[in-house]
Amino acid sequence: MGKIILTGDRPTGRLHLGHYVGSLRRRVELQNSGEFEKIFIMIADAQALTDNADNPEKVRQNIIQVALDYLSAGLDPEKSCIFIQSMVPELTELTFYYMNLVTVQRLQRNPTVKQEIQMRGFSEEADENSNKKGTPVGFFCYPISQASDITAFKATTVPAGEDQSPMIEQCREIVRRFNSTYSPVLVEPEILLPDNQACMRLPGTDGKAKMSKSLGNCIYLSDSAEEVTAKVKGMFTDPGHLQVSDPGKVEGNTVFTYLDAFCRPEHFEKFASCFVSKKSSFTFTSLDEVKAQYRQGGLGDMMLKNFLAAILNDILEPIRARRAELEKDIPAVFEVLRKGTECARKEAAQTLEEVRHSMRIDYFNDPELISGK
């Protein structure tokens, strides 16, 4: 069996730069590498409903937004199967079977689950007299659902951010448990992390640990050039860098984290004018030179921000242009999703058939059982 990719995103909003550097950019590269036999890209609407059950319209409307982001970023439906999770009911059945292979205690120890529960303000016990909300069972079982998604397509590789490592490990545990309990049907996946350390977890524009739609600290792939520039200018830098002449800190400085993630050697010549003003002028050929000057003092935050904004808009402009063209024919985008979902169902149905046979619950396909002998 060749190498197979499964990855995806929850349609709770448009995709942002964190998604792009965390996995989306890499997906496009892998798609075009020719190294993978099959590539499945999932719009995880069922998972999005686990903490948005009271607002399904939010999920419904964002399916097309995520699809537009996928296609505009370079995912090709001729090379990648793009599908909607809830339209593949085989995934739900697999999830139900896997639930019997995982304990409540193991789910409680999953660090990603614990972090996400805390971030969403869920509590161990709901209180009707306060704003405390209990944790939905569906959300709590998120790792099991994710294992179903991955194993249904026998994915060998899951491109994802570092925060997803505990989820992939739990999937591997489920695979091992299933294969040892029944028969070796499922495939253990490997996580494929970003190759740039700065891309592991891109911080929000406010300097917080993670770029998140719910925190409002995102730069979206669909943002206009003006919106990107405004968000970059409002970025967190070094609070101790009060005067241009002051030495500045690079570590923990959000602007430099973004430059580490996006800056390329060709950008220094292309956007050299960003480092020229009436009061000072610099010529840089590498990011290390920029960092050295900032630590020494004399390099202002606004120059850095202008440079970063120019880089980001240079990267995002072709994505915005493709999105504008795709938006002219939304029915065609839905047709891509329909065809992709049909393809995904066939693959998942084959795996489910093997799973049911392995568990000996394919009753009507067992002649010996039917004959009563």
Solvent accessible surface area in square Angstrom, and as a share of the most:
residue,aa,sasa,rsa
1,M,154,0.69
2,G,29,0.27
3,K,92,0.39
4,I,8,0.04
5,I,1,0.00
6,L,5,0.03
7,T,8,0.04
8,G,26,0.25
9,D,15,0.08
10,R,41,0.15
11,P,0,0.00
12,T,21,0.12
13,G,11,0.11
14,R,81,0.29
15,L,0,0.00
16,H,10,0.04
17,L,0,0.00
18,G,15,0.14
19,H,37,0.17
20,Y,22,0.09
21,V,6,0.03
22,G,11,0.11
23,S,11,0.07
24,L,1,0.00
25,R,47,0.17
26,R,52,0.19
27,R,5,0.02
28,V,24,0.14
29,E,95,0.43
30,L,17,0.08
31,Q,11,0.05
32,N,84,0.43
33,S,51,0.33
34,G,70,0.68
35,E,104,0.46
36,F,28,0.12
37,E,103,0.46
38,K,69,0.29
39,I,12,0.06
40,F,4,0.02
41,I,0,0.00
42,M,10,0.04
43,I,0,0.00
44,A,2,0.02
45,D,10,0.05
46,A,40,0.31
47,Q,7,0.03
48,A,0,0.00
49,L,63,0.31
50,T,28,0.16
51,D,35,0.18
52,N,15,0.08
53,A,80,0.62
54,D,135,0.70
55,N,66,0.34
56,P,75,0.47
57,E,87,0.39
58,K,76,0.32
59,V,5,0.03
60,R,165,0.60
61,Q,99,0.44
62,N,21,0.11
63,I,21,0.11
64,I,21,0.11
65,Q,52,0.23
66,V,0,0.00
67,A,1,0.01
68,L,3,0.02
69,D,0,0.00
70,Y,0,0.00
71,L,21,0.10
72,S,0,0.00
73,A,10,0.08
74,G,24,0.23
75,L,5,0.02
76,D,43,0.22
77,P,59,0.37
78,E,157,0.71
79,K,110,0.47
80,S,3,0.02
81,C,16,0.10
82,I,3,0.01
83,F,0,0.00
84,I,23,0.12
85,Q,7,0.03
86,S,47,0.30
87,M,110,0.49
88,V,1,0.01
89,P,66,0.42
90,E,18,0.08
91,L,7,0.03
92,T,99,0.58
93,E,54,0.24
94,L,0,0.00
95,T,17,0.10
96,F,131,0.55
97,Y,30,0.11
98,Y,0,0.00
99,M,76,0.34
100,N,108,0.55
101,L,17,0.09
102,V,24,0.14
103,T,75,0.43
104,V,84,0.48
105,Q,110,0.49
106,R,43,0.16
107,L,6,0.03
108,Q,97,0.43
109,R,148,0.54
110,N,0,0.00
111,P,73,0.46
112,T,7,0.04
113,V,5,0.03
114,K,110,0.47
115,Q,77,0.34
116,E,28,0.13
117,I,32,0.16
118,Q,145,0.64
119,M,72,0.32
120,R,67,0.24
121,G,45,0.43
122,F,24,0.10
123,S,27,0.17
124,E,178,0.80
125,E,139,0.62
126,A,69,0.54
127,D,58,0.30
128,E,177,0.79
129,N,149,0.77
130,S,53,0.34
131,N,148,0.76
132,K,121,0.51
133,K,114,0.48
134,G,26,0.25
135,T,40,0.23
136,P,50,0.31
137,V,111,0.64
138,G,37,0.35
139,F,6,0.03
140,F,38,0.16
141,C,15,0.09
142,Y,29,0.11
143,P,0,0.00
144,I,3,0.02
145,S,23,0.15
146,Q,27,0.12
147,A,0,0.00
148,S,0,0.00
149,D,1,0.00
150,I,1,0.01
151,T,0,0.00
152,A,0,0.00
153,F,4,0.02
154,K,39,0.16
155,A,0,0.00
156,T,29,0.17
157,T,16,0.09
158,V,9,0.05
159,P,2,0.01
160,A,11,0.09
161,G,13,0.13
162,E,83,0.37
163,D,25,0.13
164,Q,43,0.19
165,S,39,0.25
166,P,34,0.21
167,M,5,0.02
168,I,5,0.03
169,E,70,0.31
170,Q,1,0.01
171,C,0,0.00
172,R,52,0.19
173,E,56,0.25
174,I,3,0.01
175,V,0,0.00
176,R,99,0.36
177,R,116,0.42
178,F,1,0.00
179,N,35,0.18
180,S,92,0.59
181,T,71,0.41
182,Y,78,0.30
183,S,40,0.26
184,P,119,0.75
185,V,27,0.16
186,L,10,0.05
187,V,34,0.19
188,E,61,0.27
189,P,0,0.00
190,E,102,0.46
191,I,46,0.23
192,L,47,0.23
193,L,58,0.29
194,P,9,0.05
195,D,124,0.64
196,N,39,0.20
197,Q,135,0.60
198,A,19,0.15
199,C,2,0.01
200,M,33,0.15
201,R,78,0.28
202,L,6,0.03
203,P,18,0.11
204,G,0,0.00
205,T,18,0.10
206,D,60,0.31
207,G,32,0.31
208,K,111,0.47
209,A,77,0.59
210,K,55,0.23
211,M,4,0.02
212,S,11,0.07
213,K,52,0.22
214,S,94,0.61
215,L,80,0.40
216,G,66,0.63
217,N,4,0.02
218,C,4,0.03
219,I,0,0.00
220,Y,33,0.12
221,L,0,0.00
222,S,26,0.17
223,D,3,0.01
224,S,41,0.26
225,A,37,0.29
226,E,128,0.57
227,E,84,0.38
228,V,0,0.00
229,T,40,0.23
230,A,65,0.51
231,K,64,0.27
232,V,0,0.00
233,K,92,0.39
234,G,65,0.62
235,M,7,0.03
236,F,86,0.36
237,T,18,0.11
238,D,16,0.08
239,P,102,0.64
240,G,50,0.48
241,H,15,0.07
242,L,145,0.72
243,Q,115,0.51
244,V,83,0.48
245,S,83,0.54
246,D,41,0.21
247,P,93,0.58
248,G,7,0.06
249,K,139,0.59
250,V,12,0.07
251,E,124,0.55
252,G,66,0.64
253,N,1,0.01
254,T,3,0.02
255,V,0,0.00
256,F,2,0.01
257,T,35,0.20
258,Y,0,0.00
259,L,0,0.00
260,D,51,0.27
261,A,0,0.00
262,F,0,0.00
263,C,15,0.09
264,R,83,0.30
265,P,105,0.66
266,E,109,0.49
267,H,8,0.04
268,F,12,0.05
269,E,155,0.70
270,K,122,0.52
271,F,33,0.14
272,A,49,0.38
273,S,88,0.57
274,C,24,0.14
275,F,4,0.02
276,V,86,0.50
277,S,57,0.37
278,K,212,0.90
279,K,199,0.84
280,S,38,0.25
281,S,76,0.49
282,F,40,0.17
283,T,125,0.73
284,F,20,0.08
285,T,93,0.54
286,S,39,0.25
287,L,28,0.14
288,D,107,0.55
289,E,74,0.33
290,V,0,0.00
291,K,32,0.14
292,A,58,0.45
293,Q,37,0.16
294,Y,0,0.00
295,R,108,0.39
296,Q,138,0.61
297,G,8,0.08
298,G,23,0.22
299,L,0,0.00
300,G,9,0.09
301,D,31,0.16
302,M,98,0.44
303,M,20,0.09
304,L,0,0.00
305,K,17,0.07
306,N,57,0.29
307,F,0,0.00
308,L,0,0.00
309,A,6,0.05
310,A,24,0.18
311,I,0,0.00
312,L,1,0.00
313,N,25,0.13
314,D,50,0.26
315,I,35,0.18
316,L,0,0.00
317,E,90,0.40
318,P,63,0.40
319,I,5,0.02
320,R,35,0.13
321,A,52,0.41
322,R,103,0.38
323,R,16,0.06
324,A,50,0.39
325,E,106,0.48
326,L,49,0.24
327,E,82,0.37
328,K,153,0.65
329,D,71,0.37
330,I,55,0.28
331,P,101,0.63
332,A,47,0.37
333,V,3,0.02
334,F,96,0.40
335,E,62,0.28
336,V,35,0.20
337,L,2,0.01
338,R,116,0.42
339,K,120,0.51
340,G,8,0.08
341,T,14,0.08
342,E,85,0.38
343,C,58,0.35
344,A,0,0.00
345,R,103,0.38
346,K,154,0.65
347,E,49,0.22
348,A,0,0.00
349,A,41,0.32
350,Q,98,0.44
351,T,5,0.03
352,L,16,0.08
353,E,103,0.46
354,E,51,0.23
355,V,0,0.00
356,R,71,0.26
357,H,123,0.55
358,S,17,0.11
359,M,34,0.15
360,R,183,0.67
361,I,33,0.17
362,D,23,0.12
363,Y,114,0.44
364,F,185,0.77
365,N,105,0.54
366,D,37,0.19
367,P,106,0.67
368,E,120,0.54
369,L,103,0.51
370,I,111,0.56
371,S,62,0.40
372,G,69,0.66
373,K,197,0.84
